[in-house]
Amino acid sequence: MPGVPTAIVIDRPTAAQVFTLIGAGAMGIIPRTLDPILVLRAFEMVMIGGHYIPPDIINPELGRELLPRRGFANAVRPKAIRPDLKLSHRQK
Protein backbone atom coordinates (compact mmCIF):
# COMPACT_ATOMS: atom_id res chain seq x y z
CA MET A 1 0.00 0.00 0.00
CA PRO A 2 1.38 3.40 -0.89
CA GLY A 3 2.07 5.65 2.05
CA VAL A 4 2.34 2.83 4.60
CA PRO A 5 5.85 2.52 6.08
CA THR A 6 7.15 -1.01 5.54
CA ALA A 7 9.95 -2.67 7.47
CA ILE A 8 11.17 -6.15 6.61
CA VAL A 9 12.66 -8.49 9.20
CA ILE A 10 15.18 -10.80 7.57
CA ASP A 11 17.56 -13.50 8.82
CA ARG A 12 20.87 -12.68 7.17
CA PRO A 13 20.62 -9.66 4.89
CA THR A 14 23.18 -9.21 2.15
CA ALA A 15 23.98 -5.89 0.56
CA ALA A 16 22.25 -6.95 -2.66
CA GLN A 17 19.06 -7.95 -0.78
CA VAL A 18 19.01 -4.71 1.20
CA PHE A 19 19.41 -2.48 -1.83
CA THR A 20 16.82 -4.50 -3.81
CA LEU A 21 14.26 -4.24 -0.99
CA ILE A 22 14.92 -0.53 -0.44
CA GLY A 23 14.57 0.00 -4.20
CA ALA A 24 11.23 -1.86 -4.10
CA GLY A 25 9.89 0.56 -1.47
CA ALA A 26 10.81 -0.93 1.90
CA MET A 27 11.68 1.77 4.42
CA GLY A 28 13.65 -0.52 6.70
CA ILE A 29 15.52 -3.81 6.65
CA ILE A 30 15.87 -5.23 10.15
CA PRO A 31 18.11 -8.26 10.81
CA ARG A 32 16.69 -10.81 13.26
CA THR A 33 20.08 -10.99 14.99
CA LEU A 34 19.88 -7.35 16.04
CA ASP A 35 19.68 -6.59 19.76
CA PRO A 36 15.98 -6.34 20.79
CA ILE A 37 16.18 -2.70 21.88
CA LEU A 38 17.72 -1.80 18.52
CA VAL A 39 14.93 -3.67 16.71
CA LEU A 40 12.45 -1.47 18.56
CA ARG A 41 14.39 1.69 17.65
CA ALA A 42 14.56 0.60 13.99
CA PHE A 43 10.78 0.13 13.89
CA GLU A 44 10.30 3.53 15.53
CA MET A 45 12.55 5.13 12.92
CA VAL A 46 10.52 3.59 10.10
CA MET A 47 7.21 4.61 11.71
CA ILE A 48 8.22 8.28 11.84
CA GLY A 49 9.16 8.22 8.16
CA GLY A 50 12.88 7.44 8.28
CA HIS A 51 14.85 4.60 6.74
CA TYR A 52 16.78 1.86 8.52
CA ILE A 53 19.62 0.02 6.81
CA PRO A 54 21.70 -2.45 8.84
CA PRO A 55 24.99 -0.78 9.75
CA ASP A 56 27.00 -3.89 8.88
CA ILE A 57 25.86 -3.50 5.25
CA ILE A 58 27.52 -0.09 5.21
CA ASN A 59 30.49 -1.04 7.43
CA PRO A 60 31.01 -4.78 8.20
CA GLU A 61 33.03 -3.99 11.36
CA LEU A 62 29.92 -2.54 13.05
CA GLY A 63 28.02 -5.82 12.83
CA ARG A 64 29.85 -7.42 15.74
CA GLU A 65 29.03 -4.54 18.09
CA LEU A 66 25.28 -4.81 17.50
CA LEU A 67 24.80 -8.55 18.05
CA PRO A 68 22.63 -9.51 21.02
CA ARG A 69 24.52 -9.99 24.23
CA ARG A 70 22.69 -13.03 25.53
CA GLY A 71 25.67 -15.32 26.08
CA PHE A 72 25.39 -17.30 29.28
CA ALA A 73 29.12 -17.99 29.28
CA ASN A 74 29.81 -14.35 30.16
CA ALA A 75 27.04 -14.06 32.73
CA VAL A 76 28.04 -13.14 36.26
CA ARG A 77 26.94 -15.83 38.63
CA PRO A 78 25.61 -14.85 42.07
CA LYS A 79 27.82 -15.63 45.03
CA ALA A 80 26.82 -18.65 47.05
CA ILE A 81 25.31 -17.93 50.44
CA ARG A 82 27.63 -18.96 53.22
CA PRO A 83 26.18 -21.99 55.03
CA ASP A 84 28.15 -21.27 58.22
CA LEU A 85 26.82 -17.78 58.67
CA LYS A 86 27.30 -16.59 62.23
CA LEU A 87 25.71 -13.47 63.65
CA SER A 88 27.65 -10.99 65.70
CA HIS A 89 26.44 -10.05 69.16
CA ARG A 90 24.94 -6.84 67.70
CA GLN A 91 22.88 -8.76 65.13
CA LYS A 92 21.36 -11.18 67.66
Backbone hydrogen bonds, N-H to C=O, Kabsch-Sander energy under -0.5 kcal/mol:
donor,donor_aa,acceptor,acceptor_aa,energy
4,V,1,M,-1.4
8,I,28,G,-2.8
10,I,8,I,-0.5
10,I,30,I,-2.1
18,V,14,T,-2.5
19,F,15,A,-2.5
20,T,16,A,-2.0
21,L,17,Q,-2.7
22,I,18,V,-2.6
23,G,19,F,-2.0
24,A,20,T,-1.4
25,G,22,I,-1.3
26,A,21,L,-2.5
27,M,6,T,-2.9
28,G,6,T,-1.3
29,I,52,Y,-2.3
30,I,8,I,-3.4
32,R,10,I,-2.2
34,L,31,P,-1.4
35,D,66,L,-1.4
38,L,35,D,-0.8
39,V,35,D,-1.8
40,L,36,P,-2.0
41,R,37,I,-2.0
42,A,38,L,-2.3
43,F,39,V,-2.3
44,E,40,L,-2.3
45,M,41,R,-2.3
46,V,42,A,-2.0
47,M,43,F,-2.5
48,I,44,E,-1.6
49,G,46,V,-1.5
50,G,45,M,-2.6
52,Y,27,M,-1.9
57,I,54,P,-1.6
58,I,54,P,-0.9
59,N,55,P,-3.3
62,L,59,N,-1.8
63,G,60,P,-0.8
64,R,61,E,-0.5
65,E,62,L,-0.6
66,L,62,L,-0.9
66,L,63,G,-0.6
67,L,64,R,-0.7
70,R,68,P,-0.9
75,A,72,F,-0.8
77,R,75,A,-0.6
85,L,82,R,-0.8
92,K,88,S,-0.9
